[in-house]
Amino acid sequence: MENKNYAAIDIGSNAVRLLIKKVTTQDNGEAKFAKNILLRVPLRLGFDVFEKGEISPAKEERMCRLMKAYNHLMKIYDVNGYRACATSAMRDARNGKEIIKKIKKSTGIKIEIIDGKEEAQIIYNNHVECMEDRNGNYMYVDVGGGSTEVNLLINGELKFSKSYNIGTVRILTGGVSEAAWQLMRDEIAKEAKAYGVVNIIGSGGNINKLYRLVENKDKKNKRIPIDSLKEVYNKLEPMSPEERMEAFSLKPDRADVIVPAGRIFLTIADTLNSDFIYVPEIGLSDGIIDSLYTADKEKEERKQKEK
């Protein structure tokens, strides 16, 4: 058996995550993934970017300190390979590329700004391996702070993939027009029309939190009935973030974004006539590690063939 540690850094519009997993390759070639550590720090870059167009000096300093801390943790866990990906907020920030250069110089961590299509593809590649039912009609929906990635899967085959600039932080800062909502609804409806009822696979911290808050759920299959999601959304929506924190034991950086996240999921569910949302607790970080392991495996196989 061979053990390797891989790390993923996901720099989102609301939070920055570090995930480290140990991958054990057994003698029969099968790989087992075990989580070593998952850290989430709410830097909330999107509130700077979507309001002012750039990341403030204060947030830049905090981000640099965080990358230093993550770099030390990767050394402590003897990480063999890592990838750091920045998504919607860094894509939109005027000073995003400049900050990445500074971080590389001061911490050694190389950050890649990935586009919405690659983000959706990384997530899609990972989730297929995690699903028990690969034969249904699903729309994989990953809701972030700055964007929402969708992948239409028909019997496990990818039919449509798109990233929309509709995210929780972007909604809260007034950066999403009605035209943007309508475009998303129209395109999703058009692509899914031929397949009847399409259910949702939900990804992101908010849908996992909503799953925990929903009372009437299918725990065995990790599903939220759409009616149950509407019920909890209707309780949350009229409340202030402070009231949500009190009533549902939410953290401050979750209490504000959870309502726009619910709105995005419900809008897509209504468009697709979905019955439920399947919540497998996977996301971009898992997909990054999966792709790192796959690339290493393919590299090793090529070496063996060349011998």
C-alpha positions in Angstrom: 0.0 0.0 0.0 1.1 3.5 -0.8 0.0 6.7 1.1 0.1 10.2 -0.3 -1.3 13.5 1.1 -2.9 16.0 -1.2 -4.2 19.5 -0.4 -6.7 21.9 -2.0 -7.1 25.6 -1.3 -10.4 27.0 -2.5 -10.4 30.8 -2.5 -14.1 31.6 -2.8 -16.1 34.9 -2.6 -17.3 34.2 1.0 -14.7 31.8 2.5 -11.2 30.4 1.9 -10.9 26.6 2.6 -8.0 24.3 3.1 -8.7 20.6 2.6 -6.0 17.9 3.1 -6.7 14.3 2.4 -4.7 11.1 2.7 -5.0 8.9 -0.3 -4.1 5.2 0.2 -3.6 3.2 -2.9 -4.1 -0.5 -2.1 -2.4 -3.5 -3.7 -5.3 -4.0 -6.0 -5.0 -0.4 -7.3 -8.1 0.8 -5.5 -7.8 4.2 -3.8 -9.3 5.3 -0.5 -9.6 8.9 0.4 -9.6 10.0 4.1 -9.9 13.6 5.3 -7.0 14.8 7.5 -8.1 18.4 8.0 -10.7 20.9 6.7 -10.4 24.6 7.6 -12.7 27.4 6.6 -11.9 31.0 7.1 -14.6 33.6 6.1 -12.4 36.3 4.4 -15.5 37.5 2.5 -13.5 38.8 -0.4 -16.7 39.2 -2.5 -18.0 42.0 -0.3 -15.0 44.1 -1.4 -15.0 43.0 -5.0 -18.7 43.2 -5.9 -19.1 46.6 -4.3 -15.8 48.3 -5.1 -14.3 46.3 -7.8 -11.1 45.3 -6.0 -9.8 43.7 -2.8 -9.0 46.1 0.0 -5.5 46.4 1.5 -6.9 45.0 4.8 -8.3 41.9 3.2 -5.2 41.5 1.1 -3.1 41.4 4.2 -5.4 38.9 5.9 -5.3 36.7 2.8 -1.5 36.8 2.7 -1.4 35.8 6.4 -3.8 33.0 5.8 -1.8 31.6 2.9 1.3 31.5 5.1 -0.7 29.6 7.7 -2.0 27.2 5.1 1.5 26.7 3.8 2.8 25.8 7.2 -0.1 23.3 7.7 0.7 21.6 4.4 4.3 21.1 5.5 3.1 19.7 8.9 0.9 17.2 7.1 3.7 16.3 4.6 1.6 17.2 1.6 2.8 15.6 -1.7 0.9 17.8 -4.0 -1.5 20.8 -3.8 -3.5 23.2 -6.0 -4.8 26.6 -5.0 -7.8 27.8 -7.0 -9.5 31.2 -6.8 -13.0 31.6 -8.2 -15.5 34.4 -8.8 -14.3 37.2 -6.5 -10.7 37.0 -7.6 -11.8 36.7 -11.2 -13.6 40.0 -11.0 -11.1 41.9 -8.8 -9.1 44.5 -10.6 -6.1 43.8 -8.4 -6.6 40.0 -8.3 -3.5 39.1 -10.4 -1.3 41.6 -8.6 -2.3 40.1 -5.2 -1.6 36.6 -6.5 2.0 37.7 -7.5 2.6 39.2 -4.0 1.3 36.0 -2.3 3.6 33.8 -4.5 6.6 35.9 -3.6 5.9 36.1 0.2 4.5 32.6 0.8 5.5 30.4 -2.1 1.9 29.4 -2.8 0.9 29.6 -6.4 -2.7 30.6 -6.8 -4.6 30.0 -10.1 -7.6 32.0 -11.1 -9.9 29.5 -12.8 -12.9 30.4 -14.9 -16.4 29.2 -14.2 -16.3 26.5 -16.8 -13.2 24.8 -15.3 -14.7 25.2 -11.8 -17.8 23.4 -13.0 -15.8 20.7 -14.7 -13.6 20.0 -11.5 -16.7 19.7 -9.4 -18.4 17.5 -12.0 -15.5 15.1 -12.3 -15.5 14.5 -8.5 -19.2 14.1 -7.9 -19.7 11.3 -10.4 -17.5 9.0 -8.3 -19.4 9.9 -5.1 -22.9 9.2 -6.4 -24.7 5.9 -5.8 -27.3 6.6 -8.5 -25.6 7.6 -11.8 -28.5 6.7 -14.0 -31.0 9.4 -13.1 -31.5 12.9 -14.6 -29.7 15.5 -12.4 -28.6 19.1 -12.5 -25.5 19.5 -10.4 -25.7 22.9 -8.8 -22.8 24.5 -6.9 -23.8 27.8 -5.2 -20.9 30.1 -4.3 -20.6 33.6 -3.1 -20.0 35.1 -6.6 -21.3 32.5 -9.0 -23.4 29.4 -9.5 -22.1 26.5 -11.5 -24.5 24.0 -13.1 -23.9 20.7 -14.8 -26.8 18.8 -16.5 -26.2 15.0 -16.1 -28.4 12.5 -18.0 -27.6 8.9 -17.0 -24.2 10.0 -15.9 -23.4 11.8 -19.1 -22.6 15.5 -19.1 -25.0 17.4 -21.4 -24.7 21.0 -20.4 -22.3 23.0 -18.2 -22.5 26.7 -17.4 -21.3 29.2 -14.8 -23.6 32.1 -13.9 -22.6 35.3 -12.1 -25.3 34.7 -9.6 -24.0 34.1 -6.1 -24.9 34.7 -2.5 -22.5 37.6 -1.8 -23.2 39.1 -5.3 -26.9 39.1 -4.5 -26.4 40.8 -1.1 -24.3 43.5 -2.7 -27.0 44.2 -5.4 -24.9 42.8 -8.2 -27.5 40.5 -9.8 -30.0 42.0 -12.2 -33.4 40.5 -13.0 -32.1 39.9 -16.6 -29.3 37.7 -15.1 -31.9 35.6 -13.2 -34.1 35.3 -16.4 -31.1 34.2 -18.5 -30.3 31.4 -16.1 -33.9 30.3 -15.9 -34.3 30.3 -19.7 -31.1 28.5 -20.5 -31.6 25.8 -17.8 -35.3 25.2 -18.9 -34.2 25.0 -22.6 -31.4 22.5 -21.9 -33.5 20.3 -19.6 -36.8 20.4 -21.5 -36.3 17.1 -23.3 -35.6 15.1 -20.1 -38.8 15.5 -18.0 -38.3 15.9 -14.3 -34.7 16.7 -13.4 -33.6 16.6 -9.7 -30.8 18.5 -8.2 -27.4 17.5 -6.6 -26.6 20.4 -4.3 -23.1 21.6 -3.5 -21.7 24.3 -1.2 -21.7 25.2 2.5 -25.2 26.7 2.4 -27.1 23.6 1.1 -25.3 21.5 3.7 -26.5 23.9 6.4 -30.0 24.0 4.9 -30.0 20.2 4.9 -29.3 20.2 8.7 -32.0 22.8 9.3 -34.8 21.1 7.3 -37.0 18.9 9.5 -38.7 16.7 7.0 -35.8 15.2 5.0 -34.8 11.8 3.7 -31.8 11.1 5.9 -31.1 7.6 4.4 -30.6 9.0 0.9 -29.5 12.5 2.0 -32.3 14.3 0.2 -34.2 17.5 0.9 -37.8 17.5 -0.6 -38.3 20.8 -2.4 -41.4 21.5 -0.3 -39.3 21.1 2.9 -36.7 23.5 1.6 -39.4 26.1 0.8 -40.7 25.7 4.3 -37.4 26.5 6.0 -36.6 29.2 3.5 -39.9 30.9 4.3 -38.9 30.9 8.0 -35.5 32.3 7.3 -36.3 34.9 4.7 -38.2 37.5 6.8 -35.6 37.4 9.7 -32.6 39.6 10.1 -29.2 37.9 10.1 -29.1 38.4 13.9 -32.5 36.7 14.3 -31.3 33.8 12.2 -28.2 33.4 14.3 -30.4 33.3 17.4 -33.1 31.0 16.1 -31.0 28.6 14.1 -27.5 28.8 15.8 -25.9 30.2 12.6 -22.5 31.9 12.4 -22.5 35.5 11.3 -20.9 34.7 7.9 -23.6 32.0 7.3 -26.7 33.9 8.6 -26.7 36.5 5.7 -25.8 34.3 2.7 -28.1 31.3 3.5 -31.2 33.1 2.3 -29.9 34.1 -1.2 -28.5 30.5 -1.5 -32.0 29.1 -0.7 -33.4 31.5 -3.4 -31.0 30.2 -6.0 -31.7 26.5 -5.3 -35.4 27.1 -5.2 -35.4 29.1 -8.5 -33.5 26.3 -10.2 -35.7 23.6 -8.7 -38.8 25.5 -9.8 -37.4 25.8 -13.3 -36.6 22.0 -13.5 -39.8 20.9 -11.7 -37.5 19.0 -9.3 -38.8 16.8 -6.5 -35.7 16.9 -4.3 -32.1 18.0 -3.8 -29.5 15.4 -3.1 -26.8 16.7 -0.7 -23.6 14.6 -0.9 -21.3 17.1 0.9 -18.7 17.4 -1.8 -17.4 20.5 -3.5 -14.6 22.2 -5.4 -11.9 21.2 -2.8 -12.8 17.5 -3.1 -12.7 17.8 -6.9 -9.2 19.5 -6.8 -7.8 16.6 -4.8 -9.5 14.0 -7.0 -7.9 15.6 -10.1 -4.4 15.8 -8.4 -4.6 12.1 -7.5 -5.8 11.2 -11.0 -3.0 13.2 -12.7 -0.4 11.4 -10.5 -1.9 8.0 -11.2 -1.9 8.6 -15.0 1.7 9.9 -14.8 2.8 6.7 -13.0 1.0 4.5 -15.5 2.8 6.2 -18.4 6.1 5.6 -16.7 5.3 1.9 -16.2 4.4 1.6 -19.9 7.7 3.2 -21.0 9.8 0.8 -19.0 
